[in-house]
């Protein structure tokens, strides 16, 4: 029984990924993003394809929103931390989190200073036209 619990815990621990904001550089409008909250709802999307406000209404987030625009437009929104990144960073995030479709949302929780752990499964946000 103990062995089964250990393997299940080990599997769950490895299933979710870590994001290190010392290595992942995201840009707000005129500055580098520095995490200040213990938890975020991370949304990865393209502003060319989706309106961030409509996406937020679909997921009903419970944490501050950290939005990463893969179209790389720099915009200002109230109550949204709107970020962009270089294409190499965006590719790393997409590969690391195993994202196959956008827009997608997930929760992340602070693990250690700038190290955050994925705290929910990926949720592809389905938009009906």
N, C-alpha and C positions, 0 to 999 in steps of 0.2 A: 504494500500500500504506500509506504514511504517512497519507494522507488518510482512508482507511478506518479505521485505528486511532484517529485523532483523533475522528472522528465517533462511533465505538463508545464510546470513553472519555467523550466529552461526553454521549452518550445515557445511559450508565450513571450518570454523576455526577448528572444531572438526574432520573433515575428514582427515586432514593431521596430522601426528604425530611429536612429538618433540624428538630430540636426545640430551641427556645431556652428554657431554664428561667429566664431572666430575664423572659421574656414569658409563659410558661406557669406559672401558680402552682398547685401541687398541695399538698394539706394532708395531713399525717400526723395522728395522733390529736389532738395538741395543739400542733403546730408546722407551719411551712412546710417542705416538702421541699427539701433542699439536696443536690444530687448529690455523692457522694463517690467513687464508683467510676468506672473508665474505661469499663466496659461494663455494660449491663443487658439482661435479657430483660423487655420491656414487655408486660404482659398487660392488655388492656382488656376488662372483663366487667361483668356485673350480678350482684350478690350475691343478688338476688331470684330469678334464674334458675339460677345455678350456684354450686357449692361450689369455692372457690379451690384447696383441696387436691386435689380430683379433677382440676381443670384442669391443675395442675402435673404430676401423674402422666402425663397424656396427652402433654405436650410435652417432658418430660425436659430442662429448661433447663441451659445450661452457664455462665450468668452469674447474678449476684444478681437476684432477681425484684423488679421494680417493678410493682405491681398498681394499676390505676386502676379503682375501682368506680363505674360510672355510676349505680348506685342510691344512692350517696352515704351509705352507712353507714360509720361509723368504727370499725374493729375492730383488734385486735392479733393478730398471728400471729408465731410464731418463724420467722426466716429469710426473711421476706417484708416488703418495704417496701410497706405497704398505704396507699394514698392515695385521696383524693376531690378533687373540684374543683367550682367553681360550674358551673351548667348552660351558661353561655356559653363557658367554657373547654373543657368536655367537647365541646360542638358544634364548636368550632374544631379540636380534636384530631381528631375523627372526620372532619370535612370535609378537613382538611389532609392526613391520611394516606389518604384515600379508603377509609374503612371502611364496608362495606355490611352487615356481619353481625358480631355478637358471640357468643361470646367470640373474641378474636383475639390472636395473639402475634407479636412481632417483636423482633429484637435491635437495640439502639442502641449506638453507640460514640462516645466523647468526641472531638469535633473541635477544640474550643477552649473552655476553662473550663466554662461552663454551656451550651455549644452542642453538641448531640449529633446525629449523623447516623444515619439508618436504615441498618442493616448487614445486613438480610435481608428477603426478601419477607414480606408479611403471610401469616400462617398461621391460617386459621379453624380453631378447635378444635372438632371434631365430638364431641359427647357422645351416647352410645347409652344410651337409657333402659332 
